[in-house]
């Protein structure tokens, strides 16, 4: 019985170690209209993070300032205005 408990504990630690080693998944975040980069409404609910692939939709103007975080950026006949750093 003690050996079985030890095995379960070892398996739990192995599982936690594997979960910690798996990188987070990137999301594709697409602009839903013109607006500020920092406004969640511009992105349909969540501002892009450093892990996200960002698409600025056709005809949209994104106002940005400061540091912009993203993994990749695709601009579809759109505009980024302001003073972005990214």
C-alpha positions in Angstrom: 0.0 0.0 0.0 2.8 2.4 0.8 4.5 1.6 -2.5 1.3 2.4 -4.4 1.0 5.8 -2.7 4.6 6.6 -3.5 4.0 5.7 -7.1 0.9 8.0 -7.3 2.9 10.8 -5.8 5.7 10.3 -8.3 3.2 10.3 -11.2 1.7 13.5 -9.9 5.1 15.2 -9.8 5.9 14.0 -13.3 2.6 15.3 -14.6 3.2 18.7 -13.0 6.7 18.8 -14.5 5.4 18.0 -18.0 2.7 20.7 -17.7 5.3 23.3 -16.7 7.5 22.4 -19.7 4.7 22.8 -22.3 4.8 26.3 -23.7 1.6 28.4 -23.9 -0.3 28.5 -27.1 -0.5 31.6 -29.2 -3.8 33.0 -30.2 -4.6 34.7 -33.4 -6.0 38.1 -32.5 -7.7 40.1 -35.3 -8.8 43.7 -35.1 -12.6 44.1 -35.2 -12.5 47.8 -36.1 -10.4 51.0 -35.7 -9.3 52.1 -32.3 -6.6 52.2 -29.7 -4.2 49.2 -29.5 -4.7 49.1 -25.7 -8.5 49.0 -26.0 -9.9 45.4 -25.7 -12.9 46.5 -27.9 -10.5 47.0 -30.8 -9.6 43.3 -30.6 -13.0 41.8 -29.8 -12.4 41.5 -26.1 -8.7 41.1 -25.3 -5.6 43.1 -26.1 -2.9 41.1 -27.8 0.0 39.7 -25.8 3.6 38.8 -26.7 2.5 35.3 -27.5 -0.2 36.3 -30.0 -0.3 36.5 -33.8 -1.9 39.8 -34.6 -3.9 40.7 -37.7 -4.9 44.3 -38.3 -7.9 44.0 -40.6 -8.3 45.8 -43.9 -9.3 49.5 -43.6 -8.7 49.6 -39.8 -6.6 52.3 -38.2 -4.9 51.3 -34.9 -3.7 54.1 -32.7 -0.7 53.0 -30.8 1.9 54.4 -28.4 4.5 52.7 -26.2 5.6 49.1 -26.5 3.4 46.8 -28.6 3.7 43.1 -27.8 3.0 40.4 -30.4 4.6 37.3 -31.8 3.8 38.2 -35.4 2.0 41.1 -37.1 0.1 41.1 -40.3 -1.3 44.4 -41.6 -4.0 44.0 -44.3 -4.2 47.4 -46.1 -4.5 49.1 -42.7 -2.7 51.9 -40.8 -0.9 52.1 -37.5 -0.7 55.6 -36.2 0.9 57.2 -33.1 4.3 56.4 -31.7 4.5 52.6 -31.4 7.6 50.7 -30.3 7.5 47.0 -31.0 
